[in-house]
Amino acid sequence: MRSGRGLYRLADAPVTEHHSLAEVAKRAPEATVCLLSALVFHGLITQLPSEVWLAMPAGRRSPKSDTVHLHIVRPSGRSLTEGREVHKLEGVPVHIYSAAETIADCFKFRHKIGLDVALEALRNCLRKRGASVRDIRHYAEICRVARVMRPYLEAMT
């Protein structure tokens, strides 16, 4: 069965809630699922984004998709490469940032996603023990948002 241009799947294959992430990973294997899409994957927010958020290296062409809306961000340096995890979704290896890296990214891109979303994610991550405070601080240093996050981390711990 055709899933999109150049993408096919078995007709009787189950479609999971992460089907769009697997589809995007087939189109752009170098991309990493980030921000709102990674928060949903880790179960840290309740709202569902209308698009898949991807981190792409600078200079790479953005993937095109007929079925999935994409929001591309282009971090650089260590914030692009550190904290990447590989998860197998529907048999496809998908790069997704860890929960701690995603929290730091939310504060880095707080003007795009909203500070309220970043605070909700941080609160849920600490409550569910999705990441340690030490790991969150480590990635906050890499993303250069440690000073911004410090008062929120102190208030919630």
HELIX and SHEET records of a PDB file:
HELIX    1   1 HIS A   19  ARG A   27  1                                   9    
HELIX    2   2 LEU A   35  HIS A   42  1                                   8    
HELIX    3   3 ARG A   78  THR A   81  1                                   4    
HELIX    4   4 ALA A   99  LYS A  108  1                                  10    
HELIX    5   5 ARG A  110  ILE A  113  1                                   4    
HELIX    6   6 LEU A  115  LYS A  128  1                                  14    
HELIX    7   7 VAL A  133  ILE A  142  1                                  10    
HELIX    8   8 ALA A  146  MET A  156  1                                  11    
SHEET    1   A 2 ARG A   2  GLY A   4  0                                        
SHEET    2   A 2 LEU A   7  TYR A   8 -1                                        
SHEET    1   B 3 THR A  32  VAL A  33  0                                        
SHEET    2   B 3 VAL A  52  ALA A  55 -1                                        
SHEET    3   B 3 LEU A  70  VAL A  73  1                                        
SHEET    1   C 2 ARG A  84  LEU A  89  0                                        
SHEET    2   C 2 VAL A  92  TYR A  97 -1                                        
END                                                                             
